[in-house]
Amino acid sequence: MRPPTTVQTDGGATADDAEKRVIVNPESGSSDHLSTVRRLADERGYSVRETAEAGHAADLAREAAADGVSVLGACGGDGTLKEVIEGLVAAEALDDVRLGVLPAGTANIVATDLGIEGIEHGFAMLDEGEVRALDLGLADDEPFVKSCVAGLTADASAATTSDVKERFGPLAFVITGVQQAATFDPLDLTIDAVADGETWSWSGEALCVLVGNSRRFTNRIGQANVEDGLFDVTVIEEMPQSDRVTEAIAQQLLGRDTEHVDRLFARRLQIVGRDRSIDFSLDGEISTHHELDLQVRPGALSMAVGPEYEPDPTQ
């Protein structure tokens, strides 16, 4: 049974009296948004800090926390937002900061889920919109918002180029995954999970493991609720080579359950590679682990959302 949703609402509140700042990645997306961000920031009383290299957004977020910033915008793609959250976690400042996304990346998956329709809309919602308490995932203490995935899906995430994303949108990862399936070596692993005091264990060979924290975490197959305090975990077992494309289409494009899929909800889980280390994709960033512990930090993020935001993936 899922716990009740934890929600913080602050609709209509303004942030005029708060120290406000925007961290902007000028290279995100089409790289033409910086002048717009600076103009809107000036109109709304925000200071602006630009990133200069990978990982810099995390440093700037720690700096913002040290400076007493209480309203912080992350302008860029999903990777920029992830870095900002990493910095706030490192500074132990999540409880002190209202966070908003100002989408300027290629995909902007998180912004879409939050109902943020563009940079100007993101500013407006950060200042005047509703604030919700969203769950945060931790993988060996590394934070993630969307997902932690391993196996074929992680490999496809790493191999999918920006050009393919621009051409095919949400289908890009499916296309790349099908292309790579013929040569993929399945994962030999063990999974132990806990939810509401009950344990679940699985061992064997898998094409991929998908641990989702929020909806659409891997296109159609991922529909987690980012306010329920639980991960949505899907294990796609190894299957005959001839079945792989059919399964990929059924799961990713049509959203159908199939016989090779196990699904559960978990508050905490451990994934162990039995014969080798495993590449995990944390919100699109690849890291390698022989053993990975994952847990949910319920309601840790105070995020500004748009009026179209809906945490329940069935809606």
C-alpha positions in Angstrom: 0.0 0.0 0.0 1.4 3.4 -1.0 1.8 6.1 1.7 -0.2 9.3 1.4 1.1 11.9 -0.9 3.2 14.6 0.8 2.4 17.9 -0.7 3.5 21.4 0.2 1.3 24.1 -1.4 2.2 27.7 -1.7 0.0 28.9 -4.5 -0.1 32.7 -5.0 2.9 33.3 -2.7 5.5 35.7 -3.9 9.3 35.7 -3.6 9.9 39.4 -3.8 11.5 39.6 -0.3 13.8 36.6 -0.9 17.3 36.5 -2.2 16.8 35.2 -5.7 19.2 33.8 -8.2 19.4 31.9 -11.5 22.1 29.5 -12.5 22.2 29.3 -16.3 24.0 27.0 -18.7 24.5 29.2 -21.8 25.4 26.2 -23.9 22.2 24.2 -23.4 19.9 23.5 -26.3 20.3 26.0 -29.1 22.5 28.3 -27.0 20.4 31.4 -27.8 18.6 31.9 -24.4 21.1 33.9 -22.4 19.9 37.4 -23.3 16.3 36.3 -22.6 17.3 35.0 -19.2 19.3 38.1 -18.3 16.4 40.4 -19.3 13.8 38.4 -17.3 16.1 38.0 -14.3 16.7 41.8 -14.2 12.9 42.5 -14.5 12.2 40.1 -11.6 15.1 40.9 -9.3 17.2 37.8 -9.8 21.0 37.7 -9.9 22.5 35.5 -12.6 25.5 33.1 -12.6 26.7 31.4 -15.7 28.2 27.9 -15.9 31.6 27.6 -17.6 32.1 23.8 -17.7 30.6 20.5 -16.8 29.9 20.2 -13.0 30.1 24.0 -12.5 26.3 24.3 -11.8 26.8 22.1 -8.7 29.6 24.5 -7.5 27.3 27.5 -8.2 24.4 25.9 -6.2 26.7 25.4 -3.2 27.7 29.0 -3.5 24.1 30.1 -3.7 23.3 28.2 -0.5 26.3 29.8 1.3 25.0 33.2 0.2 21.6 32.6 1.7 19.7 32.3 -1.6 16.2 31.0 -0.9 14.7 31.1 -4.5 16.9 29.4 -7.1 16.2 28.9 -10.8 18.1 26.2 -12.9 18.2 27.3 -16.5 19.3 24.7 -19.0 18.5 21.1 -19.7 17.8 18.1 -17.3 21.6 17.8 -16.7 21.9 21.3 -15.5 19.0 20.8 -13.0 20.6 17.6 -11.8 23.9 19.4 -11.1 22.1 22.2 -9.2 20.3 19.6 -7.0 23.7 17.8 -6.4 25.1 21.1 -5.1 22.1 21.8 -2.9 22.3 18.3 -1.4 26.1 18.7 -0.8 25.4 22.0 1.0 22.5 20.4 3.0 20.3 23.3 1.7 17.3 21.6 0.2 15.1 22.6 3.1 16.1 26.3 2.6 15.6 26.7 -1.1 12.6 27.0 -3.4 13.8 25.5 -6.7 12.5 26.1 -10.2 13.4 24.8 -13.6 13.7 27.3 -16.5 13.8 25.0 -19.6 16.4 25.7 -22.2 17.7 22.2 -23.1 17.0 19.8 -26.0 14.5 17.5 -24.3 13.5 19.3 -21.0 11.8 16.1 -19.7 11.6 17.3 -16.1 10.2 20.7 -17.0 7.5 18.9 -19.1 6.5 16.8 -16.2 6.3 19.8 -13.9 4.1 21.7 -16.3 6.7 24.4 -17.1 6.2 25.6 -20.6 9.3 27.8 -21.2 11.8 30.2 -19.6 9.4 33.0 -19.0 6.7 30.7 -17.6 9.3 29.1 -15.4 10.2 32.5 -13.9 6.5 33.2 -13.3 5.9 29.9 -11.6 9.0 30.2 -9.4 7.8 33.6 -8.2 4.1 33.2 -8.0 3.1 29.5 -8.7 2.4 26.5 -6.5 5.3 24.7 -4.8 5.1 21.0 -4.3 7.2 18.7 -2.1 8.7 16.1 -4.6 10.6 12.9 -3.8 14.3 12.7 -4.5 16.2 9.5 -5.4 19.6 8.8 -4.0 22.0 6.3 -5.5 24.9 5.8 -3.1 24.1 9.4 -2.0 24.2 10.7 -5.6 20.8 12.5 -6.2 18.5 11.9 -9.2 15.0 13.2 -10.1 13.9 11.0 -13.0 15.5 7.6 -13.0 18.4 5.2 -12.4 18.6 2.6 -15.1 21.0 -0.2 -15.9 21.5 -2.4 -18.9 20.3 -1.9 -22.5 18.4 1.2 -21.6 21.4 2.8 -20.0 23.6 1.9 -23.0 21.0 3.4 -25.3 20.9 6.6 -23.2 24.7 6.9 -23.4 24.8 6.2 -27.1 21.8 8.4 -28.2 23.2 11.5 -29.8 21.7 15.0 -29.7 21.0 14.7 -33.4 18.9 11.6 -32.9 17.1 13.3 -30.0 16.3 16.3 -32.2 15.1 14.1 -35.1 13.0 11.6 -33.2 12.2 13.1 -29.8 10.9 10.6 -27.2 11.4 7.7 -29.7 15.2 8.4 -29.8 16.1 6.0 -27.0 13.8 3.3 -28.3 15.4 3.5 -31.8 19.0 3.4 -30.3 18.1 0.6 -28.0 16.7 -1.6 -30.7 19.8 -1.0 -32.8 22.0 -2.1 -29.9 20.0 -5.1 -28.8 21.7 -7.5 -31.2 25.1 -7.1 -29.5 24.0 -6.5 -25.9 25.4 -8.8 -23.2 22.7 -9.3 -20.5 23.3 -8.3 -16.9 23.8 -11.1 -14.3 22.6 -9.5 -11.1 20.8 -9.7 -7.8 18.2 -7.3 -6.6 16.9 -6.9 -3.1 14.1 -4.4 -2.4 12.1 -3.2 0.6 8.7 -1.5 0.6 6.4 -1.1 3.6 8.4 -3.7 5.6 8.1 -6.4 2.9 11.1 -7.7 1.0 11.4 -8.8 -2.6 14.4 -10.5 -4.2 15.3 -11.3 -7.8 18.4 -13.0 -9.3 19.1 -13.8 -12.9 20.0 -12.3 -16.3 18.3 -9.1 -17.3 18.2 -6.9 -20.3 17.7 -3.8 -18.1 16.6 -2.6 -14.7 14.5 0.6 -14.6 14.2 2.5 -11.3 11.9 5.4 -11.7 11.2 8.3 -9.4 8.8 10.3 -11.6 6.5 9.8 -14.5 7.7 9.1 -18.1 11.1 8.2 -16.7 11.8 6.0 -19.8 9.1 7.1 -22.2 5.9 4.9 -22.1 7.2 2.2 -19.8 7.9 4.5 -16.9 5.0 6.0 -15.0 6.2 6.6 -11.4 4.5 9.0 -9.0 7.1 11.6 -7.8 5.1 12.3 -4.6 4.4 8.8 -3.2 7.7 8.0 -1.5 8.3 5.0 -3.7 10.4 3.9 -6.7 8.6 2.3 -9.6 11.0 -0.6 -10.4 10.8 -2.6 -13.6 13.1 -5.6 -14.4 13.1 -6.7 -18.1 14.4 -10.3 -18.1 16.7 -11.8 -20.7 14.7 -13.3 -23.6 15.3 -15.0 -26.9 16.9 -12.7 -29.5 13.9 -12.9 -31.8 11.6 -11.6 -29.1 13.6 -8.5 -28.2 12.3 -6.1 -30.9 8.7 -7.2 -30.3 9.0 -6.7 -26.6 10.7 -3.2 -27.0 7.8 -2.1 -29.2 5.1 -3.5 -26.9 6.7 -1.9 -23.8 8.0 1.4 -25.1 5.5 2.3 -27.8 2.3 0.6 -26.7 2.8 0.5 -22.9 1.8 -3.2 -22.7 2.9 -5.6 -20.0 4.7 -8.7 -21.3 5.8 -12.0 -19.8 9.4 -11.0 -19.5 8.7 -8.1 -17.2 8.6 -7.9 -13.4 7.4 -4.7 -11.7 7.2 -3.6 -8.1 7.3 -0.5 -5.9 10.1 -0.1 -3.4 11.3 2.4 -0.9 14.8 1.1 -1.0 16.8 -1.4 -3.0 20.2 -2.8 -3.7 21.5 -4.0 -7.1 24.6 -6.2 -7.2 26.4 -7.3 -10.4 27.3 -10.9 -9.9 29.9 -11.2 -12.7 31.0 -7.6 -13.5 30.4 -4.0 -12.6 27.3 -2.3 -14.1 26.9 1.0 -15.9 24.0 3.0 -14.5 22.4 6.0 -16.0 21.4 8.5 -13.4 19.1 11.1 -15.1 21.2 10.5 -18.2 24.7 10.6 -16.6 26.6 7.3 -16.6 28.4 5.9 -13.6 29.8 2.4 -12.9 29.2 0.3 -9.8 29.6 -3.3 -8.8 27.0 -2.7 -6.1 24.5 0.2 -5.8 22.2 1.2 -2.9 19.1 3.3 -3.8 16.6 4.9 -1.5 13.9 7.5 -1.7 14.1 10.8 0.2 10.4 11.7 0.4 9.3 15.2 -0.2 12.9 16.5 -0.2 12.5 19.0 -3.2 10.5 22.2 -2.9 9.8 22.6 -6.6 7.7 25.2 -8.4 5.2 23.7 -10.8 2.8 24.8 -13.5 -1.0 24.5 -13.4 -0.8 21.5 -15.7 1.4 19.5 -13.3 -0.1 16.2 -12.2 1.9 13.8 -10.0 -0.5 10.8 -10.5 0.7 9.0 -13.6 -2.7 7.5 -14.2 -4.1 11.0 -14.9 
